[in-house]
Amino acid sequence: MNEIVGSHDLLLVTLDTLRYDVAQELAADGRIPHLARFLPGGRWERRHAPGSFTYASHQAMFAGFLPTPAAPGPHQRLFAARFAGSETTAPGTWVFDTPDLVSGLAAAGYRTVCIGGVGFFNRQAALGSVLPGLFQESHWEPEFGVASATSFEAQVARAEEVVAALPAEQRLFLFVNVAALHQPNWFHLPGATREAGDSRATHAAALEYVDRHVGRLFAAASSRRPCFAIVCSDHGTTYGEDGYTGHRLGHEAVWTVPYAQFTIEAAR
């Protein structure tokens, strides 16, 4: 990361609430071709989330604790705050001297921009202002939120506007929290009804919806220079497994998340 920070733009996309098993099945079945094109080997990496719900997981990720490979470690981190005794900080880790990654990148000359999705990014109350408040610039509108059937399209359009307004020489750290997978997501599956509610099938349909528009986001992020991208889930969710519904609980479907990191070459 010491070679990437400063030379590349950076993109972090959290597909809020996306389950690993659903993401992997759709990739294997050819149902998310635009995402699969960038996944190393066409597959998601299986990782463990740093938290079981959005707020906790993002606080950890913005401190440098991205989802951890689901295998015995220790595992070298991409980013880390300078901290004596850290066992996951290695020569390839980009180390920052601020309390969080966002302000660390700002100190390194990056423009930091948040395009929020779920309620923890909506700035409508004090709690919803904490995470977007880390960024120099943050965006949220009801059209980006969980109740919108076109949330990701609206977020991508805003990302395109943000990138287009930047001076060519300005480095960018763009963060997008994608709300489409989070409940309610029943409206992404043709024929589904509000009364029947969300299910694993509607969750999968929401990921297919995101895939149809993600190419525009990747194109915008790499329109000025190479872009190093991280696309992952912050936590999964349950749809009745072992009697559980939802997240913020200790279940395999919640703690196991899909993860990918890759470089998007600059547009020609």
C-alpha atoms as a printed R data frame, in Angstrom:
    type eleno elety resid chain resno       x       y       z
1   ATOM     1    CA   MET     A     1   0.000   0.000   0.000
2   ATOM     2    CA   ASN     A     2   2.963   2.340   0.406
3   ATOM     3    CA   GLU     A     3   3.358   2.248  -3.379
4   ATOM     4    CA   ILE     A     4  -0.355   2.725  -4.016
5   ATOM     5    CA   VAL     A     5  -1.204   5.551  -1.610
6   ATOM     6    CA   GLY     A     6  -0.221   8.762  -3.354
7   ATOM     7    CA   SER     A     7  -0.149   7.307  -6.852
8   ATOM     8    CA   HIS     A     8  -3.689   5.874  -7.120
9   ATOM     9    CA   ASP     A     9  -7.154   7.081  -6.337
10  ATOM    10    CA   LEU     A    10  -8.841   4.899  -3.715
11  ATOM    11    CA   LEU     A    11 -12.364   3.453  -3.670
12  ATOM    12    CA   LEU     A    12 -13.994   1.665  -0.749
13  ATOM    13    CA   VAL     A    13 -17.440   0.203  -1.404
14  ATOM    14    CA   THR     A    14 -19.343  -1.498   1.388
15  ATOM    15    CA   LEU     A    15 -22.242  -3.588   0.113
16  ATOM    16    CA   ASP     A    16 -24.154  -3.169   3.336
17  ATOM    17    CA   THR     A    17 -25.558  -6.429   4.745
18  ATOM    18    CA   LEU     A    18 -24.429  -8.634   1.823
19  ATOM    19    CA   ARG     A    19 -24.106 -12.314   2.751
20  ATOM    20    CA   TYR     A    20 -21.056 -14.262   1.627
21  ATOM    21    CA   ASP     A    21 -22.970 -17.340   0.491
22  ATOM    22    CA   VAL     A    22 -25.347 -15.323  -1.691
23  ATOM    23    CA   ALA     A    23 -22.521 -13.276  -3.197
24  ATOM    24    CA   GLN     A    24 -20.484 -16.382  -3.995
25  ATOM    25    CA   GLU     A    25 -23.428 -18.249  -5.527
26  ATOM    26    CA   LEU     A    26 -24.281 -15.372  -7.825
27  ATOM    27    CA   ALA     A    27 -20.671 -15.040  -8.960
28  ATOM    28    CA   ALA     A    28 -20.444 -18.780  -9.676
29  ATOM    29    CA   ASP     A    29 -23.754 -18.755 -11.577
30  ATOM    30    CA   GLY     A    30 -22.781 -15.812 -13.780
31  ATOM    31    CA   ARG     A    31 -25.475 -13.558 -12.315
32  ATOM    32    CA   ILE     A    32 -23.162 -10.646 -11.407
33  ATOM    33    CA   PRO     A    33 -20.932 -10.369 -14.497
34  ATOM    34    CA   HIS     A    34 -19.832  -6.776 -13.968
35  ATOM    35    CA   LEU     A    35 -18.566  -7.433 -10.449
36  ATOM    36    CA   ALA     A    36 -17.143 -10.845 -11.348
37  ATOM    37    CA   ARG     A    37 -15.022  -9.264 -14.048
38  ATOM    38    CA   PHE     A    38 -12.961  -7.608 -11.311
39  ATOM    39    CA   LEU     A    39 -13.013 -10.323  -8.642
40  ATOM    40    CA   PRO     A    40  -9.649 -12.109  -8.480
41  ATOM    41    CA   GLY     A    41 -10.274 -15.457 -10.138
42  ATOM    42    CA   GLY     A    42 -13.934 -14.486 -10.504
43  ATOM    43    CA   ARG     A    43 -14.568 -15.342  -6.851
44  ATOM    44    CA   TRP     A    44 -15.117 -13.460  -3.639
45  ATOM    45    CA   GLU     A    45 -12.693 -13.991  -0.788
46  ATOM    46    CA   ARG     A    46 -14.282 -15.372   2.386
47  ATOM    47    CA   ARG     A    47 -13.610 -13.088   5.328
48  ATOM    48    CA   HIS     A    48 -14.865 -12.339   8.825
49  ATOM    49    CA   ALA     A    49 -16.516  -8.980   9.508
50  ATOM    50    CA   PRO     A    50 -15.066  -6.719  12.221
51  ATOM    51    CA   GLY     A    51 -18.594  -6.089  13.538
52  ATOM    52    CA   SER     A    52 -22.098  -7.537  13.364
53  ATOM    53    CA   PHE     A    53 -23.853  -4.330  12.301
54  ATOM    54    CA   THR     A    54 -23.108  -1.234  10.254
55  ATOM    55    CA   TYR     A    55 -21.927   1.238  12.885
56  ATOM    56    CA   ALA     A    56 -19.534  -1.103  14.679
57  ATOM    57    CA   SER     A    57 -18.117  -2.564  11.477
58  ATOM    58    CA   HIS     A    58 -17.472   0.794   9.816
59  ATOM    59    CA   GLN     A    59 -15.866   2.260  12.919
60  ATOM    60    CA   ALA     A    60 -13.412  -0.639  12.800
61  ATOM    61    CA   MET     A    61 -12.799  -0.387   9.050
62  ATOM    62    CA   PHE     A    62 -12.165   3.343   9.239
63  ATOM    63    CA   ALA     A    63  -9.561   2.563  11.914
64  ATOM    64    CA   GLY     A    64  -7.804   0.213   9.467
65  ATOM    65    CA   PHE     A    65  -9.417  -3.055  10.541
66  ATOM    66    CA   LEU     A    66 -10.912  -4.359   7.300
67  ATOM    67    CA   PRO     A    67 -12.657  -7.756   7.243
68  ATOM    68    CA   THR     A    68 -10.145 -10.440   8.228
69  ATOM    69    CA   PRO     A    69  -9.327 -13.473   6.041
70  ATOM    70    CA   ALA     A    70 -11.287 -16.460   7.353
71  ATOM    71    CA   ALA     A    71  -8.184 -18.541   8.055
72  ATOM    72    CA   PRO     A    72  -5.629 -18.652  10.864
73  ATOM    73    CA   GLY     A    73  -3.436 -15.530  10.959
74  ATOM    74    CA   PRO     A    74  -1.951 -13.155  11.748
75  ATOM    75    CA   HIS     A    75  -2.842 -11.330   8.535
76  ATOM    76    CA   GLN     A    76  -1.011  -8.232   7.357
77  ATOM    77    CA   ARG     A    77  -3.307  -5.233   7.127
78  ATOM    78    CA   LEU     A    78  -3.408  -2.775   4.243
79  ATOM    79    CA   PHE     A    79  -3.817   0.237   6.537
80  ATOM    80    CA   ALA     A    80  -3.002   0.734  10.197
81  ATOM    81    CA   ALA     A    81  -2.747   3.553  12.709
82  ATOM    82    CA   ARG     A    82   0.703   3.760  14.254
83  ATOM    83    CA   PHE     A    83   0.397   1.670  17.394
84  ATOM    84    CA   ALA     A    84   3.182   0.065  19.405
85  ATOM    85    CA   GLY     A    85   2.954  -3.716  19.483
86  ATOM    86    CA   SER     A    86   0.610  -4.149  16.514
87  ATOM    87    CA   GLU     A    87   1.080  -7.686  15.198
88  ATOM    88    CA   THR     A    88  -0.713  -7.044  11.909
89  ATOM    89    CA   THR     A    89   1.298  -4.001  10.810
90  ATOM    90    CA   ALA     A    90   3.945  -5.094   8.310
91  ATOM    91    CA   PRO     A    91   6.308  -3.460   5.775
92  ATOM    92    CA   GLY     A    92   3.545  -3.419   3.159
93  ATOM    93    CA   THR     A    93   1.089  -1.650   5.469
94  ATOM    94    CA   TRP     A    94   0.408   2.050   4.945
95  ATOM    95    CA   VAL     A    95   0.693   3.540   8.434
96  ATOM    96    CA   PHE     A    96  -1.042   6.757   9.436
97  ATOM    97    CA   ASP     A    97  -0.598   8.979  12.485
98  ATOM    98    CA   THR     A    98  -4.173  10.186  12.845
99  ATOM    99    CA   PRO     A    99  -7.026   8.513  14.767
100 ATOM   100    CA   ASP     A   100  -8.631   7.093  11.626
101 ATOM   101    CA   LEU     A   101  -7.851   6.162   8.039
102 ATOM   102    CA   VAL     A   102 -10.027   8.898   6.548
103 ATOM   103    CA   SER     A   103  -8.186  11.756   8.246
104 ATOM   104    CA   GLY     A   104  -4.900   9.954   7.565
105 ATOM   105    CA   LEU     A   105  -5.578   9.998   3.847
106 ATOM   106    CA   ALA     A   106  -6.684  13.626   4.038
107 ATOM   107    CA   ALA     A   107  -3.359  14.476   5.683
108 ATOM   108    CA   ALA     A   108  -1.637  12.688   2.789
109 ATOM   109    CA   GLY     A   109  -3.364  14.993   0.304
110 ATOM   110    CA   TYR     A   110  -6.488  13.021  -0.591
111 ATOM   111    CA   ARG     A   111  -9.918  14.558  -0.979
112 ATOM   112    CA   THR     A   112 -12.121  12.342   1.197
113 ATOM   113    CA   VAL     A   113 -15.729  11.902   0.061
114 ATOM   114    CA   CYS     A   114 -18.534   9.815   1.552
115 ATOM   115    CA   ILE     A   115 -21.685   8.857  -0.355
116 ATOM   116    CA   GLY     A   116 -23.885   7.356   2.312
117 ATOM   117    CA   GLY     A   117 -26.655   4.810   2.116
118 ATOM   118    CA   VAL     A   118 -28.106   3.370   5.340
119 ATOM   119    CA   GLY     A   119 -29.257   5.480   8.267
120 ATOM   120    CA   PHE     A   120 -25.878   5.677   9.996
121 ATOM   121    CA   PHE     A   121 -24.809   8.018   7.165
122 ATOM   122    CA   ASN     A   122 -27.900  10.221   6.814
123 ATOM   123    CA   ARG     A   123 -26.903  13.073   9.205
124 ATOM   124    CA   GLN     A   124 -30.520  13.325  10.355
125 ATOM   125    CA   ALA     A   125 -29.478  12.865  13.994
126 ATOM   126    CA   ALA     A   126 -26.267  13.019  15.990
127 ATOM   127    CA   LEU     A   127 -25.587   9.293  15.611
128 ATOM   128    CA   GLY     A   128 -26.061   9.453  11.855
129 ATOM   129    CA   SER     A   129 -23.466  12.223  11.684
130 ATOM   130    CA   VAL     A   130 -20.518  10.407  13.288
131 ATOM   131    CA   LEU     A   131 -19.327   8.325  10.327
132 ATOM   132    CA   PRO     A   132 -19.933  10.885   7.540
133 ATOM   133    CA   GLY     A   133 -18.360  13.495   9.832
134 ATOM   134    CA   LEU     A   134 -14.977  11.797   9.330
135 ATOM   135    CA   PHE     A   135 -14.957  12.958   5.701
136 ATOM   136    CA   GLN     A   136 -14.184  16.345   4.179
137 ATOM   137    CA   GLU     A   137 -17.300  16.000   2.036
138 ATOM   138    CA   SER     A   138 -20.349  13.808   2.566
139 ATOM   139    CA   HIS     A   139 -23.544  13.207   0.603
140 ATOM   140    CA   TRP     A   140 -26.850  11.629   1.567
141 ATOM   141    CA   GLU     A   141 -30.376  12.016   0.260
142 ATOM   142    CA   PRO     A   142 -33.520   9.920   0.759
143 ATOM   143    CA   GLU     A   143 -32.985   8.608  -2.788
144 ATOM   144    CA   PHE     A   144 -29.755   6.949  -1.541
145 ATOM   145    CA   GLY     A   145 -31.441   5.185   1.378
146 ATOM   146    CA   VAL     A   146 -32.881   1.781   2.145
147 ATOM   147    CA   ALA     A   147 -36.433   2.636   1.111
148 ATOM   148    CA   SER     A   148 -35.481   3.636  -2.431
149 ATOM   149    CA   ALA     A   149 -35.731   1.046  -5.199
150 ATOM   150    CA   THR     A   150 -33.236   3.089  -7.242
151 ATOM   151    CA   SER     A   151 -30.786   3.911  -4.447
152 ATOM   152    CA   PHE     A   152 -27.607   2.657  -6.082
153 ATOM   153    CA   GLU     A   153 -28.287   4.385  -9.394
154 ATOM   154    CA   ALA     A   154 -28.693   7.653  -7.509
155 ATOM   155    CA   GLN     A   155 -25.480   7.079  -5.564
156 ATOM   156    CA   VAL     A   156 -23.529   6.312  -8.728
157 ATOM   157    CA   ALA     A   157 -24.830   9.475 -10.379
158 ATOM   158    CA   ARG     A   158 -23.617  11.502  -7.408
159 ATOM   159    CA   ALA     A   159 -20.219   9.785  -7.535
160 ATOM   160    CA   GLU     A   160 -19.897  10.726 -11.195
161 ATOM   161    CA   GLU     A   161 -20.647  14.344 -10.323
162 ATOM   162    CA   VAL     A   162 -18.098  14.342  -7.497
163 ATOM   163    CA   VAL     A   163 -15.315  12.968  -9.686
164 ATOM   164    CA   ALA     A   164 -16.102  15.315 -12.564
165 ATOM   165    CA   ALA     A   165 -15.827  18.356 -10.267
166 ATOM   166    CA   LEU     A   166 -12.342  17.520  -8.966
167 ATOM   167    CA   PRO     A   167  -9.171  19.094 -10.352
168 ATOM   168    CA   ALA     A   168  -7.246  16.534 -12.381
169 ATOM   169    CA   GLU     A   169  -4.300  16.530  -9.990
170 ATOM   170    CA   GLN     A   170  -6.391  15.999  -6.851
171 ATOM   171    CA   ARG     A   171  -6.160  12.507  -5.373
172 ATOM   172    CA   LEU     A   172  -9.484  11.030  -4.221
173 ATOM   173    CA   PHE     A   173 -10.590   8.623  -1.533
174 ATOM   174    CA   LEU     A   174 -14.202   7.801  -2.374
175 ATOM   175    CA   PHE     A   175 -16.323   5.768   0.019
176 ATOM   176    CA   VAL     A   176 -19.752   4.465  -0.986
177 ATOM   177    CA   ASN     A   177 -22.059   2.684   1.444
178 ATOM   178    CA   VAL     A   178 -24.548   0.758  -0.715
179 ATOM   179    CA   ALA     A   179 -27.978   0.464   0.921
180 ATOM   180    CA   ALA     A   180 -29.687  -1.721  -1.705
181 ATOM   181    CA   LEU     A   181 -28.967  -5.083   0.004
182 ATOM   182    CA   HIS     A   182 -30.256  -3.932   3.388
183 ATOM   183    CA   GLN     A   183 -33.868  -4.542   4.304
184 ATOM   184    CA   PRO     A   184 -36.285  -3.726   2.812
185 ATOM   185    CA   ASN     A   185 -35.093  -5.305  -0.429
186 ATOM   186    CA   TRP     A   186 -38.217  -7.186  -1.577
187 ATOM   187    CA   PHE     A   187 -38.882  -4.615  -4.317
188 ATOM   188    CA   HIS     A   188 -35.800  -5.748  -6.272
189 ATOM   189    CA   LEU     A   189 -37.379  -9.117  -7.124
190 ATOM   190    CA   PRO     A   190 -40.149  -9.022  -9.755
191 ATOM   191    CA   GLY     A   191 -43.341 -10.463  -8.307
192 ATOM   192    CA   ALA     A   192 -42.293 -10.093  -4.666
193 ATOM   193    CA   THR     A   193 -44.629  -8.238  -2.340
194 ATOM   194    CA   ARG     A   194 -44.293  -6.058   0.726
195 ATOM   195    CA   GLU     A   195 -46.564  -8.478   2.587
196 ATOM   196    CA   ALA     A   196 -44.293 -11.451   1.869
197 ATOM   197    CA   GLY     A   197 -41.286  -9.395   2.915
198 ATOM   198    CA   ASP     A   198 -37.588  -9.926   2.346
199 ATOM   199    CA   SER     A   199 -35.913 -13.263   1.718
200 ATOM   200    CA   ARG     A   200 -32.664 -14.756   0.559
201 ATOM   201    CA   ALA     A   201 -34.052 -14.536  -2.997
202 ATOM   202    CA   THR     A   202 -34.832 -10.811  -2.743
203 ATOM   203    CA   HIS     A   203 -31.384 -10.277  -1.210
204 ATOM   204    CA   ALA     A   204 -29.863 -11.938  -4.283
205 ATOM   205    CA   ALA     A   205 -32.007  -9.831  -6.605
206 ATOM   206    CA   ALA     A   206 -30.730  -6.698  -4.866
207 ATOM   207    CA   LEU     A   207 -27.142  -7.742  -5.606
208 ATOM   208    CA   GLU     A   208 -28.047  -8.292  -9.250
209 ATOM   209    CA   TYR     A   209 -29.489  -4.767  -9.267
210 ATOM   210    CA   VAL     A   210 -26.228  -3.362  -7.895
211 ATOM   211    CA   ASP     A   211 -24.238  -5.296 -10.470
212 ATOM   212    CA   ARG     A   212 -26.166  -3.698 -13.320
213 ATOM   213    CA   HIS     A   213 -24.891  -0.259 -12.309
214 ATOM   214    CA   VAL     A   214 -21.517  -0.885 -10.671
215 ATOM   215    CA   GLY     A   215 -19.617  -0.560 -13.951
216 ATOM   216    CA   ARG     A   216 -20.418   3.156 -14.017
217 ATOM   217    CA   LEU     A   217 -19.001   3.574 -10.519
218 ATOM   218    CA   PHE     A   218 -15.785   1.772 -11.426
219 ATOM   219    CA   ALA     A   219 -15.472   3.839 -14.611
220 ATOM   220    CA   ALA     A   220 -15.852   7.098 -12.703
221 ATOM   221    CA   ALA     A   221 -13.381   6.058 -10.011
222 ATOM   222    CA   SER     A   222 -10.720   5.207 -12.614
223 ATOM   223    CA   SER     A   223 -11.426   8.054 -15.016
224 ATOM   224    CA   ARG     A   224  -8.385  10.113 -14.011
225 ATOM   225    CA   ARG     A   225  -5.728   7.625 -12.874
226 ATOM   226    CA   PRO     A   226  -5.504   3.992 -11.699
227 ATOM   227    CA   CYS     A   227  -7.820   3.256  -8.803
228 ATOM   228    CA   PHE     A   228  -7.229   0.762  -6.025
229 ATOM   229    CA   ALA     A   229 -10.633  -0.600  -5.016
230 ATOM   230    CA   ILE     A   230 -11.902  -2.563  -2.041
231 ATOM   231    CA   VAL     A   231 -15.417  -3.988  -2.363
232 ATOM   232    CA   CYS     A   232 -16.776  -5.877   0.619
233 ATOM   233    CA   SER     A   233 -19.670  -6.356   2.975
234 ATOM   234    CA   ASP     A   234 -19.682  -4.926   6.480
235 ATOM   235    CA   HIS     A   235 -21.753  -7.822   7.851
236 ATOM   236    CA   GLY     A   236 -24.269 -10.367   6.647
237 ATOM   237    CA   THR     A   237 -27.804 -11.026   7.811
238 ATOM   238    CA   THR     A   238 -30.138 -13.917   8.583
239 ATOM   239    CA   TYR     A   239 -33.414 -14.909   6.937
240 ATOM   240    CA   GLY     A   240 -34.697 -17.447   9.422
241 ATOM   241    CA   GLU     A   241 -31.585 -19.621   9.779
242 ATOM   242    CA   ASP     A   242 -31.640 -21.345  13.192
243 ATOM   243    CA   GLY     A   243 -34.599 -19.155  14.082
244 ATOM   244    CA   TYR     A   244 -32.734 -15.870  13.596
245 ATOM   245    CA   THR     A   245 -33.813 -12.922  11.502
246 ATOM   246    CA   GLY     A   246 -31.683  -9.837  10.900
247 ATOM   247    CA   HIS     A   247 -28.188  -9.081  12.199
248 ATOM   248    CA   ARG     A   248 -26.392  -7.599  15.239
249 ATOM   249    CA   LEU     A   249 -26.113 -11.172  16.444
250 ATOM   250    CA   GLY     A   250 -23.507 -13.927  16.471
251 ATOM   251    CA   HIS     A   251 -24.418 -16.163  13.535
252 ATOM   252    CA   GLU     A   252 -22.246 -17.520  10.726
253 ATOM   253    CA   ALA     A   253 -24.425 -15.787   8.134
254 ATOM   254    CA   VAL     A   254 -23.715 -12.457   9.855
255 ATOM   255    CA   TRP     A   255 -20.000 -12.784  10.573
256 ATOM   256    CA   THR     A   256 -18.956 -14.253   7.202
257 ATOM   257    CA   VAL     A   257 -18.682 -11.665   4.435
258 ATOM   258    CA   PRO     A   258 -17.456 -11.382   0.830
259 ATOM   259    CA   TYR     A   259 -14.342  -9.299   0.127
260 ATOM   260    CA   ALA     A   260 -12.337  -8.299  -2.931
261 ATOM   261    CA   GLN     A   261  -9.484  -5.898  -3.623
262 ATOM   262    CA   PHE     A   262  -8.193  -5.044  -7.080
263 ATOM   263    CA   THR     A   263  -6.758  -2.264  -9.233
264 ATOM   264    CA   ILE     A   264  -8.902  -0.662 -11.918
265 ATOM   265    CA   GLU     A   265  -6.638   0.619 -14.657
266 ATOM   266    CA   ALA     A   266  -7.067   4.221 -15.726
267 ATOM   267    CA   ALA     A   267  -9.567   4.843 -18.498
268 ATOM   268    CA   ARG     A   268  -8.005   5.500 -21.888
